[in-house]
Amino acid sequence: MEPLTGFYSRLRRFLRELVRAERRFWVLVALVGLISGLGAVVLIKVLRFTQHLFWGGDVEGFLPGVIAAPSWRRFLVPVLAGALVTLVSLIIGQPLRGHGTAGIIESIWVKSGRLPLPRALLRGLVSIIAVALGAPLGREGALLQTGAASGSSLARWLRLGPGQARLLVACGAAAGVASAYNVPIGAALFGLEVLLGSFALELFGPIVVACVVATLVSRILIADHPSYVIPHYVLTHPRELLLAVLLGVLLGGASALYVRGINILSDLLDRVPRKLSPFLPLGAMTVVGLAAVWLPHLLGNGYDSVNAALLGKLSLVLLVVLPLTKLLATSLCAGAGVPGGLFTPSLFYGALLGGAFGQLMQLIWPGGAPSGAYALLGMGAVLAGTTHAPVSAVLIIFELTGDYGLILPLMLGAFLSTVISRRLEPESLYTSVLNRRNVRIPATVPDWLRQEGPRALLTPVRDRVSPSASFQEVVVLLLEQPSGTDLYVTDEEGRYLGLIALNELKGQLPDHSLLGATVAADVMDRHLQPITPDLSLAEVATHFARTPLERLPVVDPDRRLLGTISKSDVLKQGRF
């Protein structure tokens, strides 16, 4: 009992030592996980209801209903999805295009965690309905967006610093993945490896808490079992390990093709005149509807086809034809602006290519493992190769299937696929989208938890003057300032009005006979835009690049002067 008593006393002491802000942040992390979990439940219910309404059959089985539907329905229902996306785009006056995960990464690294909640909720709802109607994209896009936007909104409403805002966005996105597929471990590592680019302990704790809470909600309200229930596969023979190596190399090239194909079609569709761009989703889904008349497996996120490949129930012809046509359909819809995820289509692409490899090996070299085992390896290899995140890919596939017997060849294939894919296509599925928009992600990882942007580098303002201060008073105070420090003009409530720089003052003095009537408001610079605490250090550095000043004022949302930030302090950080 004594060790247990000592543990509880240390725990109580630790909780007491947490400052109020830290306690509030951990409550917000759990709240983001809860919101993400509940949002996932609602969206998945909408998905299943819409599928049942338009395709009939078992609510849990999408593909059987599609196959049983007449040809006219397989054509018209996807067209209806395209019409829905086009109509919403016209109503709100802007397209819904853009890959959700890439937008989240941009928000975390470039926009200090800012994501508009109304647009994310609308985009998520339209995305989930479009996927239910047959859009060949993933349902996870909606869940990622809503989870990330909820974290961003909480951070903005409570005026958290940019570091905590970024982390809450990543927590929400990772929690969305966890609740969508019941993969808390893989989702947590996805958030760290793909979204934050770091496995730092300070980042690990909040991500894990959010994913655990979201998964608990999902398991209680949806289901508590792996997404894919498959036989227990084992690959231990040296020949099978050799084939796993070969598969990893081949699917590394296939992963690069997947990324390149999506970018090529997106580039082509970006050239369409602006007047026609709102109608691209309708055109893309019309093409998908025509193809679905002969290939119904193309519709939806492909869960049933992946499950069939894992069980070895698809013919070799389908295993070869479907991945290529799915890539074309996914690229077309993503480039046209149909909202949805690219994560699940990559699983479809990898599982069927892996299954085709397994069946071909059975013909060439009989007596090996069943094709379903190679389908599972293919899922992991393509997921790792397209995201450049082998660690999270391995654990996500393990949690999706619950099969530990393939963990060694799965790790090997994922690593090799990542190496080959990165050599052929240096950018991942997500960073390539950002590069096309000239958004650059830093190569190093900022210490966001310890460095809260401008707020952490604030220096208090020693002297400030009112706009009515006399010119003599202004000159005396300016001469008393340290080198590189300016004089700031504020009103009675401390709101920033402008600054007076000694160097800028030279040569701009009024006629000497008017100096007695000159006041601070006459000589202050009103045009300089002050810094706000929610900016990242990269954004602050951009502001300094536009001015010769050594210091810039920092103001709150009400323009009250909080202090100043110096150029040298920003440069000392060395990484943004």
C-alpha positions in Angstrom: 0.0 0.0 0.0 2.9 2.4 0.7 4.1 2.6 -3.0 0.5 3.2 -4.0 0.1 5.9 -1.5 3.3 7.5 -2.6 2.1 7.5 -6.2 -1.2 9.2 -5.4 0.6 11.9 -3.4 3.0 12.6 -6.2 0.1 12.7 -8.6 -1.8 15.2 -6.4 1.4 17.3 -6.1 1.8 17.3 -9.9 -1.8 18.4 -10.5 -1.4 21.2 -7.9 1.8 22.4 -9.6 0.0 22.8 -13.0 -0.8 26.4 -13.7 -4.3 27.3 -14.5 -3.5 27.8 -18.2 -2.0 24.3 -18.5 -5.1 22.7 -16.8 -7.4 24.6 -19.2 -5.4 23.4 -22.2 -5.6 19.7 -21.2 -9.4 20.1 -20.7 -9.5 21.6 -24.2 -7.6 18.7 -25.6 -10.1 16.2 -24.2 -13.0 18.5 -25.4 -11.6 18.5 -28.9 -11.4 14.7 -28.8 -15.0 14.5 -27.6 -16.2 16.9 -30.3 -14.3 15.1 -33.0 -15.7 11.7 -31.9 -19.3 13.0 -31.8 -18.8 14.8 -35.1 -17.5 11.5 -36.6 -20.5 9.6 -35.3 -22.9 12.1 -36.8 -21.2 12.2 -40.2 -20.9 8.4 -40.4 -24.6 8.1 -39.6 -25.3 10.6 -42.4 -23.1 8.5 -44.7 -24.9 5.3 -44.0 -28.4 6.8 -44.1 -27.7 8.4 -47.5 -26.2 5.2 -48.9 -29.3 3.2 -47.7 -31.6 5.8 -49.1 -30.1 5.9 -52.6 -28.6 2.4 -53.0 -30.8 0.3 -50.7 -29.6 -3.1 -49.4 -27.8 -3.5 -46.1 -26.8 -0.3 -44.4 -23.4 -1.8 -43.7 -22.8 -3.0 -47.2 -22.5 -0.3 -49.9 -21.1 -2.3 -52.9 -23.9 -5.0 -53.0 -26.5 -2.3 -53.3 -24.6 -0.6 -56.1 -24.1 -3.8 -58.0 -27.8 -4.7 -57.6 -28.9 -1.2 -58.8 -29.9 -0.8 -62.4 -27.5 0.9 -64.8 -29.5 4.1 -65.0 -29.2 4.5 -61.2 -25.5 3.8 -61.2 -25.2 6.7 -63.7 -27.7 9.2 -62.3 -26.9 9.0 -58.5 -23.2 10.0 -59.0 -24.4 12.8 -61.4 -26.6 14.0 -58.5 -23.5 14.1 -56.3 -21.7 16.3 -58.8 -24.8 18.6 -59.1 -24.9 18.9 -55.3 -21.3 20.0 -55.1 -21.7 22.4 -58.0 -24.9 23.9 -56.5 -23.3 24.5 -53.1 -20.2 26.1 -54.8 -22.5 28.5 -56.7 -24.5 29.4 -53.6 -21.5 30.2 -51.4 -19.6 31.8 -54.3 -16.4 29.7 -54.0 -15.4 26.2 -55.0 -15.1 23.4 -52.4 -12.0 22.1 -54.0 -8.8 21.4 -52.2 -7.5 18.4 -50.3 -8.5 18.5 -46.6 -5.3 17.2 -45.1 -3.1 19.5 -47.0 -5.3 22.5 -45.9 -4.9 21.3 -42.3 -1.1 21.1 -42.7 -1.0 24.6 -44.1 -3.1 25.9 -41.2 -0.8 24.3 -38.7 2.5 25.4 -40.2 1.7 28.7 -42.0 -1.6 30.1 -40.6 -1.0 29.7 -36.8 -3.8 27.1 -36.6 -6.6 29.3 -38.2 -9.4 27.3 -39.9 -12.9 28.7 -40.6 -15.4 26.5 -38.8 -18.5 27.3 -41.0 -16.8 26.4 -44.2 -15.3 23.2 -42.7 -18.7 22.0 -41.4 -20.3 22.7 -44.8 -17.5 21.1 -46.7 -17.6 18.1 -44.4 -21.3 17.6 -44.8 -21.2 18.0 -48.6 -18.2 15.6 -48.7 -19.8 12.9 -46.7 -23.0 13.0 -48.8 -21.0 13.1 -52.1 -19.1 10.0 -51.0 -22.4 8.2 -50.0 -23.8 9.0 -53.5 -20.7 7.5 -55.2 -17.8 10.0 -55.3 -14.7 7.8 -55.4 -13.1 9.6 -52.5 -12.6 8.9 -48.8 -15.0 9.7 -45.9 -12.1 10.6 -43.7 -11.8 14.0 -45.4 -14.9 15.3 -43.7 -13.9 13.9 -40.3 -10.5 15.4 -40.5 -11.8 18.8 -41.5 -14.5 19.0 -38.8 -12.2 17.8 -36.0 -9.4 20.2 -37.0 -11.8 23.2 -37.4 -13.3 22.5 -33.9 -9.8 22.7 -32.4 -9.1 25.9 -34.3 -12.4 27.5 -33.2 -11.9 26.7 -29.5 -8.4 28.1 -29.7 -9.6 31.3 -31.3 -12.6 31.8 -29.0 -10.4 31.4 -25.9 -7.5 33.5 -27.4 -4.9 30.8 -27.0 -1.4 31.4 -28.4 -0.4 30.2 -31.8 1.5 27.2 -30.5 -1.4 25.8 -28.6 -3.8 26.6 -31.4 -1.7 24.6 -33.9 -1.6 21.7 -31.5 -5.3 21.7 -31.0 -5.9 21.7 -34.7 -3.6 18.6 -35.0 -5.4 17.0 -32.1 -8.7 17.5 -33.8 -7.5 16.1 -37.2 -5.9 13.1 -35.6 -9.0 12.4 -33.5 -11.1 12.5 -36.7 -8.9 9.7 -38.2 -9.0 7.7 -34.9 -12.8 7.8 -34.7 -13.3 7.2 -38.4 -11.4 3.9 -38.5 -11.0 2.9 -34.8 -7.2 3.4 -35.0 -6.2 5.4 -31.9 -2.5 4.5 -32.0 -2.1 4.9 -35.8 -4.0 8.1 -35.8 -1.9 9.6 -33.0 1.2 8.8 -34.9 -0.3 10.1 -38.1 -0.9 13.4 -36.3 2.7 13.5 -35.2 4.4 12.2 -38.3 2.3 13.8 -41.0 0.7 16.9 -39.5 3.4 18.0 -37.0 6.5 16.3 -38.3 7.8 15.5 -34.9 7.6 12.7 -32.2 8.4 15.1 -29.4 7.0 14.1 -26.0 5.4 17.5 -25.5 3.3 16.9 -28.7 2.7 13.2 -28.1 0.6 13.6 -24.9 -2.1 15.9 -26.2 -2.5 14.0 -29.5 -2.9 10.7 -27.6 -5.5 12.1 -25.2 -7.6 13.5 -28.1 -7.4 10.2 -30.1 -8.3 8.1 -27.0 -11.4 10.2 -26.2 -12.5 10.3 -29.8 -12.1 6.5 -30.2 -14.0 5.8 -27.0 -16.9 7.8 -28.3 -16.7 6.0 -31.7 -16.6 2.6 -30.1 -19.5 3.3 -27.8 -21.8 4.8 -30.5 -20.6 3.0 -33.7 -18.6 -0.2 -33.3 -15.7 -1.7 -31.4 -13.9 -4.0 -33.8 -11.2 -3.7 -36.6 -12.5 -2.1 -39.8 -11.4 -5.2 -41.8 -12.0 -8.7 -40.3 -9.7 -11.1 -42.2 -8.1 -14.5 -41.7 -4.8 -14.7 -39.7 -2.0 -14.3 -42.3 1.6 -15.2 -41.6 4.6 -14.6 -43.9 7.7 -16.2 -42.4 9.2 -18.2 -45.2 12.3 -16.6 -46.7 10.7 -16.8 -50.1 7.7 -14.8 -48.8 9.9 -12.2 -47.2 11.8 -11.9 -50.5 8.5 -11.3 -52.3 7.5 -8.7 -49.6 10.7 -6.8 -50.4 9.9 -7.0 -54.2 6.3 -5.8 -53.5 7.6 -2.9 -51.4 9.9 -1.7 -54.2 7.2 -2.1 -56.9 4.6 -0.3 -54.8 7.0 2.5 -54.1 6.9 3.3 -57.8 3.1 2.9 -57.8 2.9 5.3 -54.9 4.9 7.9 -56.8 2.6 7.4 -59.8 -0.5 7.9 -57.5 0.9 11.2 -56.2 2.0 12.3 -59.7 -1.3 11.3 -61.3 -3.4 13.4 -58.9 -1.2 16.4 -59.4 -1.2 16.2 -63.2 -5.0 16.1 -63.4 -5.3 18.9 -60.8 -2.9 21.0 -62.9 -4.9 20.4 -66.0 -8.2 21.3 -64.4 -6.7 24.4 -62.8 -6.4 25.8 -66.4 -10.2 25.7 -66.9 -11.7 29.2 -67.2 -12.9 30.6 -63.8 -16.5 30.8 -65.1 -16.6 27.1 -65.8 -14.8 25.9 -62.7 -18.0 25.6 -60.5 -19.3 23.1 -63.0 -16.2 20.8 -63.0 -17.6 18.6 -60.1 -20.7 17.9 -62.2 -18.6 17.0 -65.3 -16.3 14.8 -63.2 -19.1 12.9 -61.5 -20.8 12.4 -64.9 -17.7 10.7 -66.2 -17.6 8.6 -63.0 -21.2 7.7 -63.4 -20.6 6.5 -67.0 -17.7 4.3 -65.9 -19.7 2.9 -63.0 -22.3 1.4 -65.4 -19.5 -1.2 -66.2 -17.4 -0.9 -63.1 -19.6 -0.4 -60.0 -16.6 -1.0 -57.8 -15.4 2.6 -58.6 -18.1 4.2 -56.6 -17.7 5.3 -53.0 -14.6 5.0 -50.8 -14.0 1.3 -51.8 -14.3 -0.4 -48.4 -16.1 -3.5 -49.8 -13.6 -3.9 -52.6 -10.7 -3.7 -50.2 -12.3 -6.2 -47.9 -12.9 -8.6 -50.9 -9.2 -8.2 -51.9 -8.1 -9.0 -48.3 -10.2 -12.2 -48.4 -8.9 -13.1 -51.9 -12.4 -12.9 -53.5 -11.6 -10.7 -56.5 -10.5 -11.9 -59.9 -7.1 -11.1 -61.3 -8.7 -8.9 -64.0 -10.4 -6.8 -61.5 -7.3 -6.6 -59.3 -5.4 -5.1 -62.3 -8.1 -2.9 -63.9 -9.7 -1.4 -60.8 -6.6 0.3 -59.2 -5.8 2.2 -62.4 -9.4 3.2 -63.1 -9.8 4.2 -59.4 -6.7 6.4 -59.6 -8.1 8.1 -62.7 -11.5 8.6 -61.1 -10.1 9.8 -57.8 -7.7 12.2 -59.6 -10.4 13.6 -61.8 -12.8 14.2 -58.9 -10.2 15.6 -56.5 -8.9 18.0 -59.3 -12.4 19.0 -60.2 -13.2 20.1 -56.7 -15.3 17.3 -55.3 -14.5 17.4 -51.6 -13.3 14.2 -50.0 -10.3 12.3 -48.7 -7.4 10.7 -50.6 -6.4 8.4 -47.7 -9.0 5.7 -48.3 -8.6 5.6 -52.1 -4.9 5.0 -51.5 -5.8 2.0 -49.4 -8.0 0.7 -52.3 -5.2 1.3 -54.8 -2.6 -0.5 -52.6 -4.8 -3.4 -51.5 -5.8 -4.3 -55.1 -2.3 -3.9 -56.5 -1.0 -6.1 -53.7 -3.7 -8.7 -54.3 -2.8 -8.7 -58.0 0.8 -9.2 -57.1 -0.1 -12.1 -54.9 -2.2 -13.9 -57.5 0.5 -13.4 -60.1 3.1 -15.0 -57.7 0.7 -17.9 -57.2 0.8 -18.5 -61.0 4.6 -18.0 -61.3 5.7 -19.5 -58.0 2.9 -21.7 -56.6 2.6 -22.7 -53.0 3.1 -19.4 -51.3 0.9 -17.2 -49.1 -2.6 -16.3 -50.3 -3.2 -13.1 -52.3 -5.1 -11.6 -49.4 -1.8 -11.4 -47.4 -0.1 -9.4 -50.1 -3.2 -7.2 -50.4 -2.6 -6.2 -46.8 1.0 -5.5 -47.4 0.0 -3.5 -50.4 -2.2 -1.3 -48.3 0.6 -0.5 -46.0 3.2 0.0 -48.7 1.1 2.5 -50.7 -0.1 4.4 -47.6 3.5 4.8 -46.5 4.7 5.6 -50.0 2.1 8.3 -50.7 2.3 10.0 -47.2 6.0 9.5 -46.7 5.1 8.3 -43.2 6.0 4.7 -42.7 5.6 4.5 -38.9 2.0 5.7 -38.8 1.2 3.6 -42.0 2.3 0.4 -40.4 0.4 0.9 -37.2 -2.8 2.1 -39.0 -2.8 -1.0 -41.1 -2.2 -3.2 -38.1 -5.1 -1.6 -36.2 -7.4 -1.7 -39.3 -6.9 -5.4 -39.6 -5.9 -6.6 -36.1 -3.4 -9.0 -37.8 0.0 -9.0 -36.1 1.3 -12.0 -38.1 2.4 -9.8 -41.0 4.0 -7.0 -39.0 7.6 -7.8 -40.1 7.0 -7.9 -43.8 4.6 -5.0 -43.4 7.3 -2.9 -41.8 9.9 -3.9 -44.5 7.5 -3.1 -47.4 6.4 0.2 -45.9 10.0 1.3 -45.4 11.1 0.3 -48.9 8.0 1.9 -50.5 8.7 5.2 -48.8 12.4 5.2 -49.9 11.5 4.5 -53.5 8.5 6.8 -53.7 10.5 9.7 -52.1 13.3 9.2 -54.6 10.9 9.2 -57.6 8.5 11.9 -56.1 10.2 14.0 -53.4 6.9 15.5 -52.2 4.2 13.5 -50.4 0.5 13.4 -51.3 -0.1 16.4 -49.1 3.0 18.5 -49.4 2.8 18.3 -53.2 -0.6 20.0 -53.1 0.9 22.8 -51.0 3.9 23.2 -53.3 1.6 23.7 -56.3 0.1 26.6 -54.4 3.6 28.0 -53.5 3.2 27.2 -49.8 6.5 26.0 -48.3 6.6 23.9 -45.2 9.8 24.5 -43.1 12.3 21.7 -43.1 12.8 22.0 -39.4 10.3 21.6 -36.6 9.4 24.7 -34.5 9.4 24.3 -30.8 5.7 25.4 -30.6 5.0 24.6 -27.0 8.0 26.5 -25.7 7.9 29.3 -28.2 4.5 31.1 -28.4 5.3 33.3 -31.3 5.5 37.1 -30.7 4.0 36.9 -27.3 7.0 35.0 -25.9 9.4 37.6 -27.3 7.5 40.7 -26.1 9.5 43.6 -24.5 7.4 46.1 -22.4 7.3 49.7 -23.8 9.1 52.0 -21.4 7.8 55.3 -22.7 4.7 56.2 -24.7 3.2 59.6 -25.5 -0.3 60.9 -26.2 -1.1 62.4 -29.6 -1.3 65.9 -28.0 2.3 65.7 -26.5 4.4 68.7 -27.5 7.2 68.5 -30.0 9.8 69.3 -27.3 8.5 66.4 -25.1 8.7 64.1 -28.0 12.3 65.0 -28.9 13.4 64.6 -25.2 11.9 61.2 -24.9 13.3 60.1 -28.3 16.8 61.0 -27.3 16.4 59.0 -24.0 15.4 55.8 -25.9 18.0 53.1 -26.4 19.5 52.7 -29.9 17.0 51.2 -32.3 14.0 52.0 -30.1 11.2 54.2 -31.2 8.5 56.2 -29.4 4.9 55.0 -29.5 1.8 57.2 -29.5 -1.3 55.8 -27.7 -4.7 57.2 -26.7 -6.0 57.4 -23.1 -7.0 53.7 -23.2 -3.6 52.5 -24.4 -4.6 51.9 -28.0 -1.9 52.1 -30.5 -2.1 55.2 -32.9 1.3 55.4 -34.5 5.0 55.6 -33.9 7.7 58.2 -34.1 11.2 57.1 -35.2 14.1 59.5 -34.7 15.7 58.6 -38.1 12.4 59.1 -39.9 11.8 62.4 -38.1 15.0 63.9 -39.6 14.3 66.0 -42.7 10.5 66.0 -42.0 10.3 68.7 -39.4 8.0 71.6 -40.0 9.1 75.2 -40.3 11.1 76.1 -37.3 8.6 78.9 -36.5 5.9 76.3 -36.1 7.7 73.9 -33.8 6.0 75.3 -30.7 2.6 74.4 -32.2 3.7 70.9 -33.4 2.4 67.9 -31.4 3.1 64.1 -31.6 0.1 63.5 -33.8 1.7 65.7 -36.5 4.9 63.8 -36.8 3.9 60.2 -36.1 3.8 57.4 -38.7 0.2 56.2 -39.0 0.9 53.7 -41.8 2.9 51.0 -40.1 0.9 47.9 -39.4 1.5 46.6 -35.9 2.1 42.9 -35.1 -0.6 40.7 -33.4 0.2 37.9 -31.0 -1.6 35.2 -33.2 1.0 35.6 -36.0 3.7 33.0 -36.4 7.4 34.0 -36.2 7.7 33.3 -40.0 4.9 35.9 -40.5 6.7 38.4 -38.2 9.9 37.9 -40.1 8.0 38.8 -43.3 6.8 42.0 -41.6 10.4 42.9 -40.7 11.5 42.3 -44.3 9.2 45.2 -45.4 10.5 47.9 -43.0 14.0 49.2 -41.9 12.8 49.4 -38.3 14.6 47.3 -35.6 11.4 46.9 -33.5 7.7 46.5 -34.3 4.8 47.2 -32.0 2.6 44.3 -30.8 -1.1 45.0 -30.2 -4.1 42.9 -29.0 -7.3 42.6 -31.0 -8.5 45.9 -29.6 -5.2 47.6 -30.7 -4.0 48.1 -27.2 -0.2 48.3 -27.2 1.2 45.1 -25.5 4.9 45.8 -26.1 7.4 45.4 -28.9 9.3 42.7 -30.6 12.8 43.1 -32.0 14.2 41.8 -35.3 17.3 40.4 -33.5 15.1 38.3 -31.1 13.2 36.9 -34.1 16.4 36.0 -36.0 17.9 34.3 -32.9 15.1 31.7 -33.0 16.8 30.4 -36.2 13.7 28.4 -37.3 10.1 29.3 -37.8 
